[in-house]
Amino acid sequence: MTDPVQGDPKSLDAGVDPKAMAGLTLMRRLVTSLLVVMILGFLLLIGLLVTRFPTMNAPIGFDLPENIALPAGTTAQNFTRGVGWVAIVTTDNEILIFDSATGALRQTLEIE
């Protein structure tokens, strides 16, 4: 008689119930299918992140409020709104704070 550990691999299956083997085969196929679905989902998620987020070099698209006129020679880089005010960051490292109702310049801050 051969040792089952070192002997014929088919001898290991000799005492196993065929229904149990069918269940293990089904389990193996389910786990493999789950692995494939998870890999595809991960790739889809990465693809959506790459295509949906804009690139860092994309120009900032925004429209300034119509009643606000920037001083001559300044270019807006970004802006934010608050209650009663609008702050505009310029390319000259300044923050200009305007009144949102009248468009009058309230304050100028230098960024160091």
C-alpha positions in Angstrom: 0.0 0.0 0.0 1.3 3.5 -0.9 1.4 6.4 1.4 -1.5 8.8 0.5 0.8 11.8 1.0 3.5 10.6 -1.3 1.5 8.2 -3.5 -1.0 8.5 -6.2 -3.0 11.8 -6.1 -6.1 10.1 -7.2 -6.0 7.9 -4.1 -6.7 11.1 -2.1 -10.1 11.4 -3.8 -11.0 7.8 -3.3 -12.8 8.3 0.0 -14.4 11.7 -0.8 -18.1 12.0 -1.4 -18.9 13.0 -5.0 -21.4 15.6 -3.8 -18.8 17.2 -1.6 -16.4 17.3 -4.6 -19.2 18.9 -6.7 -19.7 21.5 -3.9 -16.0 22.3 -3.8 -15.9 22.6 -7.6 -18.8 25.0 -7.4 -17.1 27.0 -4.6 -13.9 27.2 -6.6 -15.8 28.6 -9.6 -17.7 31.1 -7.5 -14.5 32.4 -5.9 -12.8 32.7 -9.3 -15.8 34.5 -10.7 -15.8 36.9 -7.7 -12.1 37.6 -8.3 -12.7 38.4 -11.9 -15.7 40.7 -11.1 -13.7 42.5 -8.4 -10.7 43.0 -10.8 -13.0 44.4 -13.5 -14.8 46.7 -11.0 -11.5 48.0 -9.8 -10.3 48.7 -13.3 -13.6 50.4 -14.0 -13.2 52.6 -10.9 -9.7 53.6 -11.9 -10.9 54.4 -15.4 -13.7 56.6 -14.1 -11.3 58.4 -11.8 -8.9 59.1 -14.6 -11.6 60.3 -17.0 -13.9 62.2 -14.7 -11.3 64.3 -12.8 -9.9 67.2 -14.7 -6.2 67.5 -15.1 -4.2 69.8 -12.9 -3.1 71.9 -15.9 -6.6 72.6 -17.1 -7.6 76.3 -17.2 -9.9 77.4 -14.4 -13.2 78.2 -16.0 -15.3 80.8 -14.1 -17.2 83.9 -14.8 -16.7 87.0 -12.5 -19.9 88.7 -11.4 -20.9 91.3 -13.9 -20.9 94.3 -11.6 -17.2 93.8 -10.6 -14.5 95.5 -12.6 -10.9 94.5 -11.9 -8.3 97.2 -11.8 -6.3 97.8 -15.0 -3.5 95.2 -15.5 -4.8 92.6 -13.1 -5.9 89.1 -14.1 -8.2 87.0 -12.0 -6.8 83.6 -11.0 -9.7 82.5 -8.7 -12.6 83.8 -6.7 -14.9 83.0 -3.9 -18.2 84.4 -2.7 -19.3 85.2 0.8 -22.4 86.9 2.3 -22.2 90.4 0.9 -18.7 90.1 -0.5 -16.6 88.6 -3.3 -12.9 87.9 -3.0 -10.8 87.6 -6.1 -7.2 86.2 -6.1 -5.1 87.8 -8.8 -2.0 86.6 -10.6 -0.1 89.4 -8.9 -0.5 87.6 -5.5 -3.2 89.9 -4.2 -6.6 89.3 -2.8 -9.2 91.9 -3.8 -12.4 92.0 -1.8 -15.4 93.6 -3.4 -18.9 94.4 -2.2 -21.2 92.0 -4.0 -24.1 94.4 -4.3 -22.3 97.5 -5.5 -19.1 96.0 -6.9 -17.0 98.6 -5.0 -13.5 97.5 -3.9 -13.5 97.1 0.0 -10.1 95.8 0.7 -6.8 94.7 -0.9 -4.6 92.1 0.7 -1.0 91.3 -0.3 0.1 87.7 -0.3 3.7 87.3 0.7 
